[in-house]
Amino acid sequence: MKYDYMSRFHALISVQNGKVFIREVEARNGVFLNYSQDRLGVIPREIFEGDDLSFGVKLEGDGELEIPVTLGIFTLKAK
């Protein structure tokens, strides 16, 4: 898939002691959780089953989000 506003190394998802964490790596346009307009940032944040992660959303200069056709939304699911 090609996402117009997603970096090659956009986010890192890790599992530690059975918990799932995500953080931005080289995300110029950010990673967003559950449709919030606040970026996740580089500090690992725990995510839970049912959380929606948005990648490839373009950030405008004033903090507004532009939702392109190539937006990617991924939902964390259990086994």
C-alpha positions as CSV (number, residue, x, y, z in Angstrom):
1,M,0.0,0.0,0.0
2,K,1.1,3.6,-0.6
3,Y,0.2,6.3,1.8
4,D,0.9,9.8,0.7
5,Y,1.6,11.1,4.2
6,M,3.2,8.1,5.9
7,S,6.9,7.9,6.6
8,R,8.9,4.8,5.8
9,F,9.5,4.1,9.5
10,H,6.4,5.8,10.9
11,A,5.8,4.0,14.3
12,L,7.1,1.2,16.5
13,I,4.7,-1.2,18.1
14,S,6.1,-3.4,20.9
15,V,4.8,-6.0,23.3
16,Q,6.2,-6.0,26.9
17,N,4.9,-8.3,29.6
18,G,1.8,-8.9,27.6
19,K,1.0,-5.2,27.0
20,V,1.1,-3.5,23.6
21,F,2.8,-0.1,23.2
22,I,3.1,2.2,20.2
23,R,5.3,5.3,19.7
24,E,6.1,7.5,16.7
25,V,9.6,6.9,15.2
26,E,10.1,9.1,12.1
27,A,6.5,10.2,11.7
28,R,6.4,13.6,10.0
29,N,2.6,13.7,10.1
30,G,2.0,11.7,13.3
31,V,0.1,8.7,14.6
32,F,-3.3,9.3,16.2
33,L,-5.3,7.1,18.6
34,N,-9.1,6.7,18.5
35,Y,-9.6,9.7,16.1
36,S,-8.0,12.2,18.6
37,Q,-6.3,15.3,17.0
38,D,-3.4,14.9,19.4
39,R,-0.3,13.1,18.1
40,L,0.9,10.1,20.1
41,G,4.6,11.3,20.1
42,V,7.8,9.5,20.9
43,I,7.0,8.3,24.4
44,P,5.6,4.7,24.3
45,R,1.9,4.7,25.0
46,E,-0.1,1.6,25.9
47,I,-2.8,0.6,23.5
48,F,-5.7,-1.7,24.1
49,E,-7.9,-4.1,22.2
50,G,-10.4,-2.1,20.1
51,D,-8.2,1.0,19.9
52,D,-8.0,2.6,16.4
53,L,-4.7,3.8,15.1
54,S,-4.6,6.4,12.3
55,F,-1.6,6.7,10.0
56,G,-1.0,8.9,7.0
57,V,-3.1,11.9,8.1
58,K,-1.5,15.1,6.9
59,L,-0.9,17.8,9.6
60,E,-1.4,21.4,8.4
61,G,0.7,24.2,9.7
62,D,-1.9,25.4,12.2
63,G,-2.5,21.9,13.7
64,E,-5.5,21.1,11.5
65,L,-5.8,17.6,10.1
66,E,-6.2,16.9,6.4
67,I,-7.8,13.5,5.8
68,P,-6.4,12.2,2.4
69,V,-7.9,9.4,0.4
70,T,-4.9,7.2,1.4
71,L,-5.5,7.4,5.1
72,G,-4.8,4.1,7.0
73,I,-6.8,3.1,10.1
74,F,-5.8,-0.1,11.9
75,T,-7.7,-1.6,14.9
76,L,-5.9,-3.6,17.6
77,K,-7.5,-7.0,18.1
78,A,-6.9,-9.9,20.4
79,K,-6.1,-13.3,18.9
